[in-house]
């Protein structure tokens, strides 16, 4: 059984560590101000709470969404998104680097954000590209058991209503 009883869901359900969209969100969750934004480093909206305690200079995270230099998810030989391992310096893994977001062209934000480490997929889960190229997790068991067989009576009634509005004979 997959970790979540949903047919498909976003990668955010796989995050191993806290993820903050804004500096205010970080402050609200931690009670501390985030470190100043370092424009020499890619934006990073997550941090590993144990990283700074490590005696190693770098940490290896096994499951990170594979993306190109522009932040676009890569495809494997089957056309599906995939994970790859990544090495992150201890100091970078242990601290967020959230931009001020005062302007759209803020220096340092033209590069893609550092991808967050993710938990390993369960056997019933797989990564897919959804509408618009968004990477999602698909629960293979639920998708197959809930697959629609055709139009439902509600679907047919909705289509008839639309046809009437468009003056199409049905």
C-alpha positions in Angstrom: 0.0 0.0 0.0 1.3 3.4 -0.9 2.1 5.9 1.8 -0.9 8.1 0.9 -4.4 6.8 -0.1 -4.7 9.2 -3.0 -4.6 8.5 -6.8 -1.9 11.2 -7.3 -0.3 13.9 -5.3 2.5 16.5 -5.4 6.1 16.0 -4.6 5.6 18.1 -1.4 4.1 14.9 0.2 7.6 13.3 -0.1 9.7 16.1 1.4 12.0 14.8 4.1 12.6 18.2 5.7 10.6 21.4 6.4 10.0 23.5 3.3 9.2 27.3 3.4 7.9 29.3 0.5 8.7 32.7 2.1 10.9 34.2 4.7 7.8 35.0 6.8 6.7 31.4 6.7 10.2 30.4 8.0 10.0 32.9 10.8 6.5 31.8 11.8 7.5 28.1 11.8 10.8 28.4 13.6 10.5 31.6 15.7 13.8 32.8 14.2 14.7 35.1 11.3 16.1 33.3 8.3 19.7 33.9 7.5 20.3 36.8 5.0 19.9 35.8 1.4 23.2 34.9 -0.2 22.9 35.7 -3.9 26.1 33.7 -4.6 24.2 30.6 -3.7 21.0 29.2 -5.3 17.7 29.8 -3.4 17.0 27.0 -1.0 13.6 26.7 0.8 14.4 23.7 2.9 17.0 22.7 5.5 18.1 19.5 7.1 17.8 20.1 10.9 20.5 17.5 11.6 23.0 18.7 9.0 25.0 21.1 11.1 25.5 18.4 13.8 27.3 16.2 11.2 31.1 15.9 11.3 31.2 15.4 7.5 31.8 18.3 5.2 29.2 17.1 2.7 26.0 15.1 2.9 24.6 12.8 0.3 20.8 12.8 -0.3 19.8 9.8 -2.4 16.4 11.0 -3.7 16.3 14.4 -5.3 14.3 15.2 -8.4 16.7 15.2 -11.4 16.5 18.6 -13.1 18.7 20.3 -15.7 20.6 23.6 -15.2 17.4 25.6 -15.8 15.4 23.6 -13.2 13.4 21.6 -15.7 12.7 18.0 -14.7 14.7 15.4 -16.7 13.2 12.3 -18.3 14.5 8.7 -18.0 14.5 6.3 -21.0 10.7 5.7 -20.5 9.9 9.4 -20.5 9.3 9.6 -16.8 10.8 11.9 -14.2 13.4 10.3 -11.9 15.4 10.8 -8.7 19.2 11.1 -8.5 21.6 11.4 -5.6 23.1 14.8 -4.8 25.9 15.9 -2.6 25.3 19.1 -0.5 27.8 20.9 1.7 26.9 20.5 5.4 26.6 24.3 5.9 24.3 24.6 2.9 22.2 21.6 3.8 21.7 23.0 7.3 20.5 26.5 6.3 17.8 27.9 4.1 18.6 30.6 1.5 15.3 32.3 1.0 15.2 35.4 -1.2 13.6 38.6 0.0 11.2 38.5 -2.9 11.0 42.2 -3.2 11.3 42.2 -7.0 10.9 39.7 -9.8 14.5 40.2 -10.9 16.2 40.0 -7.5 19.9 39.2 -7.9 20.6 35.5 -7.2 17.1 34.3 -8.1 17.7 33.7 -11.8 19.1 30.3 -11.0 16.8 27.3 -10.1 16.3 26.6 -6.4 18.1 23.7 -4.8 15.8 20.7 -5.0 14.6 19.3 -1.6 15.5 15.7 -0.6 12.6 13.3 -0.9 11.7 10.0 0.7 12.0 6.9 -1.3 9.0 5.9 -3.3 6.9 3.0 -2.1 6.5 0.0 -4.6 3.0 1.2 -5.5 4.2 4.7 -6.2 5.7 6.1 -9.4 6.7 9.6 -10.7 4.8 10.9 -13.6 4.5 14.1 -15.7 1.0 15.5 -15.2 -0.7 18.3 -17.0 1.7 21.1 -17.9 4.8 19.0 -17.2 4.3 19.1 -13.4 5.9 16.2 -11.7 3.5 14.2 -9.5 3.5 11.0 -7.6 1.0 8.4 -8.9 -0.4 5.7 -6.7 -0.5 2.8 -9.2 -2.9 0.7 -7.1 -5.6 3.4 -6.7 -5.3 4.7 -10.3 -5.9 1.2 -11.7 -8.7 0.4 -9.3 -10.4 3.8 -9.8 -10.0 4.0 -13.5 -13.1 5.4 -15.2 -14.8 3.0 -17.6 -16.5 5.7 -19.6 -18.8 8.7 -19.2 -21.0 8.7 -16.1 -24.6 9.8 -16.2 -23.5 13.0 -14.6 -20.9 13.5 -17.3 -23.6 12.9 -20.0 -26.0 15.4 -18.4 -23.3 18.0 -18.2 -22.4 17.5 -21.9 -26.0 17.8 -22.9 -26.3 21.1 -20.9 -23.3 22.5 -22.6 -24.6 21.4 -26.0 -28.0 23.1 -25.4 -26.2 26.3 -24.4 -24.2 26.2 -27.6 -27.4 25.4 -29.6 -26.1 22.0 -30.7 -28.7 19.3 -31.2 -28.3 16.2 -29.2 
